[in-house]
Amino acid sequence: MTLITTLRKKNLNYVIILMMVLMQFGDIAVAAGFVANLDGKFNLPATQETADKLAAASVSLLPVWNPGQESVDITITGAAPVWGWLCIAHALHGRVRKLEYAAPNAPSIVVYAHGA
């Protein structure tokens, strides 16, 4: 499930609003039309069609954003094939200010941060 949290931070005489979104791979895969096996895992075919569906689904899960609105930071998490995460990261590039990957066994890794 995508979790959206809005933080407000006072800086000088204005308020910075930052939207943080957590995207789990399972939610992206379901939004792309895939169904998990009984064990909860997704056995996705390594095809361009699958990669394109995952990329489009990740973008569809973003909150609606218009120029002048708050920035969006994304944290992605969950077990997924590397090629899947690469396609998702590429699809989100230019649409979000900062992209991080979080895993339970490691600190968060910043994939990119533009203006962060």
NUKOLDO-547797 format. One record per residue (C-alpha): residue number from 1; z, x, y. Coordinates in Angstrom, 1 decimal, padded with zeros to 4 digits, always signed. Each point is the difference from the previous one (the first is absolute). Layout:
% residues N
SITE    nr        Z        X        Y
SITE   NUM        Z        X        Y
...
END
This chain:
% residues 116
SITE    nr        Z        X        Y
SITE     1   +000.0   +000.0   +000.0
SITE     2   -000.8   +001.2   +003.5
SITE     3   +003.1   +000.4   +002.2
SITE     4   -000.5   +000.1   +003.7
SITE     5   +002.8   +001.2   +002.3
SITE     6   -000.3   +000.2   +003.8
SITE     7   +002.2   +002.6   +001.7
SITE     8   +000.6   +000.1   +003.8
SITE     9   +001.0   +003.2   +001.6
SITE    10   +000.7   +000.5   +003.7
SITE    11   -001.7   +003.0   +001.5
SITE    12   +000.2   +000.5   +003.7
SITE    13   -000.8   -003.3   +001.7
SITE    14   -002.1   -001.7   -002.7
SITE    15   +000.4   -001.2   -003.6
SITE    16   -002.0   +001.5   -002.9
SITE    17   -000.6   -002.4   -002.8
SITE    18   -000.9   +001.5   -003.3
SITE    19   -001.0   -002.0   -003.1
SITE    20   +000.8   +001.5   -003.3
SITE    21   -001.6   -001.3   -003.2
SITE    22   +000.8   +000.8   -003.6
SITE    23   -003.0   -000.4   -002.4
SITE    24   +000.7   +000.2   -003.7
SITE    25   -003.0   +000.9   -002.3
SITE    26   +000.6   -003.1   -002.2
SITE    27   -000.4   -002.3   +003.1
SITE    28   -003.2   +001.7   +001.0
SITE    29   -001.4   -000.2   -003.6
SITE    30   +000.9   -003.7   -000.2
SITE    31   -001.6   -000.7   +003.4
SITE    32   -003.1   +001.8   -001.4
SITE    33   -000.1   -002.5   -002.9
SITE    34   +001.5   +002.1   -002.7
SITE    35   +002.7   -001.1   -002.5
SITE    36   +002.7   +002.2   -001.4
SITE    37   +000.4   +000.4   -003.7
SITE    38   +003.1   -001.4   -001.8
SITE    39   +001.7   +003.4   +000.7
SITE    40   -000.6   -000.5   +003.8
SITE    41   -002.5   +002.8   +000.2
SITE    42   -003.6   -000.3   +001.2
SITE    43   -002.7   +001.6   -002.1
SITE    44   -002.7   +000.1   +002.6
SITE    45   -003.5   +001.2   -000.8
SITE    46   -000.9   +003.1   +002.0
SITE    47   -003.0   -001.4   +001.7
SITE    48   -001.3   -000.2   +003.5
SITE    49   +000.3   -003.7   -000.1
SITE    50   +003.7   +000.2   -000.8
SITE    51   +000.5   +002.6   +002.7
SITE    52   -001.8   -002.2   +002.5
SITE    53   +002.1   -003.1   -001.0
SITE    54   +003.3   +002.0   +000.4
SITE    55   -001.1   +001.3   +003.4
SITE    56   -000.9   -003.5   +001.3
SITE    57   +003.2   -001.5   -001.4
SITE    58   +002.1   +002.6   +001.8
SITE    59   -001.6   -000.8   +003.3
SITE    60   +000.4   -003.7   -000.6
SITE    61   +003.7   +000.4   -000.4
SITE    62   +000.4   +001.6   +003.5
SITE    63   +001.4   -002.3   +002.7
SITE    64   -002.5   -001.2   +002.5
SITE    65   -000.2   +002.6   +002.8
SITE    66   -001.7   +000.0   +003.4
SITE    67   -000.3   +002.8   +002.5
SITE    68   +003.1   +000.1   +002.2
SITE    69   +002.3   -001.3   -002.8
SITE    70   +002.7   +002.0   -001.7
SITE    71   -001.0   +002.9   -002.2
SITE    72   +000.0   -000.3   -003.8
SITE    73   +001.6   +002.5   -002.3
SITE    74   -000.6   -000.4   -003.8
SITE    75   +002.0   +001.4   -002.9
SITE    76   -001.9   -000.3   -003.3
SITE    77   +001.9   +000.3   -003.3
SITE    78   -000.4   -000.7   -003.7
SITE    79   -001.7   +001.6   -003.0
SITE    80   -003.8   +000.0   +000.3
SITE    81   -002.9   +002.2   -000.8
SITE    82   -000.6   +002.7   +002.5
SITE    83   -003.5   -001.2   +000.7
SITE    84   +001.4   -003.4   +000.8
SITE    85   +002.4   +001.4   +002.6
SITE    86   -002.7   +002.1   +001.5
SITE    87   -002.2   -003.0   +000.5
SITE    88   +002.9   -002.0   +001.5
SITE    89   +000.9   +002.8   +002.3
SITE    90   -003.6   +000.3   +001.2
SITE    91   -000.2   -003.7   +000.6
SITE    92   +003.1   -000.1   +002.1
SITE    93   -001.0   +003.0   +002.1
SITE    94   -000.7   -001.0   +003.5
SITE    95   +001.8   -003.3   -000.5
SITE    96   +003.6   +001.3   -000.1
SITE    97   +001.8   +002.6   +002.1
SITE    98   +001.8   +001.7   -002.9
SITE    99   -000.3   -000.1   -003.7
SITE   100   +002.7   +001.2   -002.4
SITE   101   +000.4   +000.1   -003.7
SITE   102   +003.5   -000.6   -001.5
SITE   103   +001.1   +000.6   -003.6
SITE   104   +003.5   -000.4   -001.4
SITE   105   +000.0   +003.6   -001.2
SITE   106   -001.1   +001.7   +003.2
SITE   107   +000.4   -000.2   +003.8
SITE   108   -002.6   -002.0   +001.9
SITE   109   -003.3   +001.9   +000.6
SITE   110   -002.0   -000.5   +003.2
SITE   111   -003.6   -000.4   -000.9
SITE   112   -001.1   -000.3   +003.7
SITE   113   +001.6   -000.7   +003.3
SITE   114   -002.1   -000.8   +003.0
SITE   115   +002.1   -000.3   +003.2
SITE   116   +003.2   -000.2   -002.0
END
